[in-house]
Amino acid sequence: MATHRPAFRILVSLVSMLLVIGGASLTPGLANPATTRTGKAEMGGAFTLVDSDNKPFSSQKLAGKPFAIFFGYTHCPDVCPASLAELTQDLAGMGAEADKLHVVFVSLDPERDTPAIMKSYLSAFDPRIVGLTGTPDAVAAVAKSYHVFWEKVPGSGADYTLNHTAATYLMNAAGEFAGFFDFRATSAQQTAKLKQLVETGNAM
């Protein structure tokens, strides 16, 4: 983590200004992440969800390596598939360094995103991207711990979309917030941040 608190607080302020994506709408909505007295963001924490093989997946499996975590849903029309495609490209661009990193995609739509659907959806992307779903309460708890905003937007009939925070959170090997990038970042910027995260544990 960076030791310069002012720079860190500027970064946290930037996180709070991220856009929220859902369908074709853009709305501000990411809650302000609180900071502790040590200057570290209160972001993330322990969780247990279900992976795409329908097996329990604990956050303990992420320990020891830095990780990137993105929240979305498989029915997302544009931002989610684009973000996952870019992460796939980033991993390819990192070469062997990519094996030192976990990448996680958490569904915000557990009503529709079963493990089987997650498995099929993620087959189009890098196989190292782990897809997670779970009960609505479990998913909500994880999303809250990362200060992710999301809301259901009714469509025609029983159909719906989700407005949601469109950011990839970067966490160091100790599970501490180390930076982020959003959907507006270029592939080169994303790859550079992921490499920095692996090499230094910080991507600010």
N, C-alpha and C positions, 0 to 999 in steps of 0.2 A: 504493500500500500504506500501511497505517497505520504511523505512526512510533512508536506506544506499544507497546513489547514486551509488557508485562504483559497488556494487552487482547488482543493477538494470541495470546498463549499460552493465555489463557482460551478464545478461539475455537477454537484447535486442540484443546483438551481437549474442547470440546463436540462437535467433529467425531468424536472418538474414541468418543463415547458414542452415536452414531447407531444406530438400530435396523436390523436386516436383515430384509428381507421376502421371502417365497417362499410361494406358495399362501396358506394361512391361518395360517402360523406366524410367530412373532416371536422372533428370537434376537439377542442382542448379538453384534457381530462385526467392526466396522471396526477395522483395525489402527491403532495410534497413529502418526499422521504424524510423522516426525522433523522437527526444525528445524535449520537451519544456524546458524552462529555469528552471522550477520547478523540472525537473527530471522525469516527468510522460510521458509515451509513448503516442504519438498521434495515438490512436488506437480506432476504433469504432466511434459511433456517431448516431444521430437520423436517422431513416429510416422508410419507409412504404412499405411493400411488401404484398403478398397475401398468406394466409395459405391454407392448404389442403382441407378446406371446402369452398374455393373460397371466403373468406371474407378478407377484409383489415386487416392487422396485423401491428400495429405500434410498434416501439421499446419502446414506453411508457408502453406497457404491460409487459415489462421485468423489469421495475423500481421497486426497493424495495427488489429485490432478486438478489443474484449473478447468473451468467449464464455462460454456456459453449456453444460455437458456432463453428460449423464445416461446411466447404464449400466443396461441391462435386457434384455428379450427379447420377441419378438412373441407368444409363447405365454403370457406373464404374464397371470394371470387378473384382476388388479385394479389394483395399484399403478402398473404401467408405463402402461397406457392412461389412467389417471386423471392421472398426472403429465404425460403428453404433452398431454392435453386442457387441463390447467391452464396449461402453457407456451403453448399456442395462444391461450388467453384472455389471458395476460400480454402476448403480442406484440400482440394487437389493442388492448389497453388502453394500450400505449406509443405508439401512433400512429406518426408518422414516426421517432421515436427508435428504434423496433425495427429499422430498417434499419442502425443503427450497431452491431448486435450479431449475432454468430453463435450459433446454437443447434444442438447436435450430440447425436444419440442413437446410442450405441455398443452393438451387440448383444453379449451375453455368451454367446450360443448359436449360434456359427457353424455347428454341425452342421446346424441346421435353418434358420437365418436367412440364406438366400441373398440376393444383391442384389435379385432379382426379388420375393422375399417381403417384403423390407424396403420396396421401392418401393410394393407394394400396401398394406402395413400403414400406411405413413406418409401415404398419400393421404387418410386421414381427418383429418389434422392440418394445421397451418399449413405451406404449401409451403416456407417458409424453414428448417424443421427438416431438417437433413442427417442421413441414416441411414448408418451405417458398419458394416461387417462385415469379415471377413478370415479368415485361417487361424487355427486354435486358438492357435498360438504367438504370432502377432501380436496377437490380441485379449488374450491373457493378459498380454503385456508392457505393453500400454496400461493395462489394468485395474490391474496391479501399480503402475504409475507414479502412479496416482491413489489408491492404497491402498484399492481396492475389494475387498470380500470377496464371493465367490460360491462356491456348491457345488451339485452336482447332487443332487436328491432323487428316488430311484426311485419310479415310480408303478406302475400296473397294466400288465403286459406290457412293451413297450418304451417306454412313455410316461414322462415325467419332468417335474419342475418345477425351478426354481432358487431357492435362497435367495440373496439378494443385497443389497448395500448400497443403500438407497433414498434417495439424496441427489443434488441437482443442484449440481455444483461450479461456482463462478464464478471466471473467470480474467480478468485484465486484458489490455490490448493487447500487453503484453510476454510473455504466457504465464505470468504469476505468479499464484499462488493469491490470490484477493481476497475469498473468503467462500463461503457455501453456504446452501442451504435444503433442508429435507427434506419428506417427504410430509405432515407435520403443519402446514406453513405455510399461512396463508390466501392467497387470490389477491391480496388487497391487499398483504400482506407481500411476496409474491414480486415483484409488479410494482414495488413501491417499491425493492426491492433491485436489480432489473435496471436501473431508471432511475438509481439511485445508481452502479451499476457503469459505465454508459455515460457519466455526467456527470463522475465523479471517478476512475474506475479502481479503486474500492474499494467493497465491499459488506458490511463487517463491522458 
